[in-house]
Amino acid sequence: MYRTSILTALCIVLIGFGVPALSMYFSVYQNLNSIIAGLIALLALIVAGLLAVIGIAIGSEATESALPMAEGKLDRLREHQRATLEEIDDVVDVLKEIRDLLKAAQE
């Protein structure tokens, strides 16, 4: 999920900054009409803004749908940890019995 968010942000930044920069470069050094370069830059900024809004909406929706799954995993992890602690308590009791038997055997 995070990888797609990073790629989306990278595309938005490239469109928002890269296309206007390239259009200005071509306008200055390659004699592209400045009105056309301005329209291309404006269009790129609008598209980048729309992509940002859509990306934020989809990202928040995906996060909300992932919460119940994460809570289920967390509940299973808690159950596993409780079972492990109960087993450790049983092991401690057995070790105490062994210790008591060894103390009794020494006397």
C-alpha positions in Angstrom: 0.0 0.0 0.0 2.8 2.4 0.9 4.7 1.7 -2.3 1.7 2.8 -4.4 1.3 5.9 -2.4 5.0 6.8 -2.9 4.7 6.1 -6.6 1.5 8.2 -6.9 3.2 11.1 -5.1 6.3 10.8 -7.3 4.1 11.0 -10.4 2.2 14.0 -9.1 5.5 15.8 -8.4 6.9 14.9 -11.8 3.8 16.2 -13.6 3.4 19.2 -11.4 7.0 20.4 -11.6 8.6 18.5 -14.5 6.1 19.3 -17.3 6.0 23.1 -16.5 9.8 23.2 -16.2 10.2 21.4 -19.6 7.7 23.6 -21.2 9.5 26.7 -20.0 12.8 25.2 -21.1 11.5 24.6 -24.6 10.0 28.1 -24.6 13.3 29.7 -23.8 15.8 27.5 -25.6 13.9 25.8 -28.4 11.7 28.8 -29.5 8.4 27.2 -28.4 5.6 29.7 -28.4 5.3 31.1 -24.8 1.4 31.0 -24.9 1.5 27.3 -25.8 4.1 26.7 -23.1 2.0 28.5 -20.6 -1.1 26.4 -21.5 0.9 23.2 -21.3 2.2 24.2 -17.9 -1.3 25.2 -16.7 -2.8 22.0 -17.9 0.0 20.0 -16.2 -0.7 21.8 -12.9 -4.4 21.1 -13.2 -3.9 17.4 -13.9 -1.4 17.1 -11.0 -3.9 18.8 -8.7 -6.6 16.4 -9.8 -4.4 13.4 -9.3 -3.4 14.6 -5.9 -7.1 14.9 -4.8 -8.0 11.5 -6.3 -4.9 9.9 -4.7 -5.7 11.3 -1.3 -9.3 10.1 -1.5 -8.3 6.6 -2.6 -5.5 6.5 0.0 -7.8 7.4 2.8 -10.5 5.0 1.7 -7.9 2.1 1.5 -6.7 3.0 5.0 -10.2 2.8 6.4 -10.8 -0.6 4.7 -7.5 -1.9 6.1 -8.4 -1.1 9.7 -10.7 -4.0 10.4 -8.2 -6.4 8.9 -5.5 -5.0 11.1 -7.7 -5.2 14.2 -8.4 -8.9 13.4 -4.6 -9.5 13.1 -4.0 -7.7 16.4 -6.7 -9.8 18.2 -5.1 -13.0 16.9 -1.7 -11.7 18.0 -3.0 -11.0 21.5 -4.5 -14.4 21.8 -1.3 -16.0 20.7 0.6 -14.0 23.3 -1.8 -14.9 26.1 -1.4 -18.6 25.2 2.4 -18.2 25.2 2.3 -16.6 28.6 0.1 -19.4 30.0 2.6 -21.9 28.7 5.4 -20.0 30.3 3.5 -20.0 33.6 3.2 -23.8 33.3 6.9 -24.1 32.6 7.7 -22.0 35.7 5.5 -24.2 37.9 7.2 -27.3 36.6 10.6 -25.8 37.2 9.6 -24.8 40.8 8.6 -28.4 41.4 11.9 -29.7 40.0 13.7 -27.2 42.2 11.8 -28.4 45.3 12.5 -32.0 44.5 16.2 -31.3 44.0 16.3 -29.4 47.4 14.6 -32.4 49.1 17.1 -34.8 47.5 20.1 -32.8 48.8 18.9 -32.9 52.4 
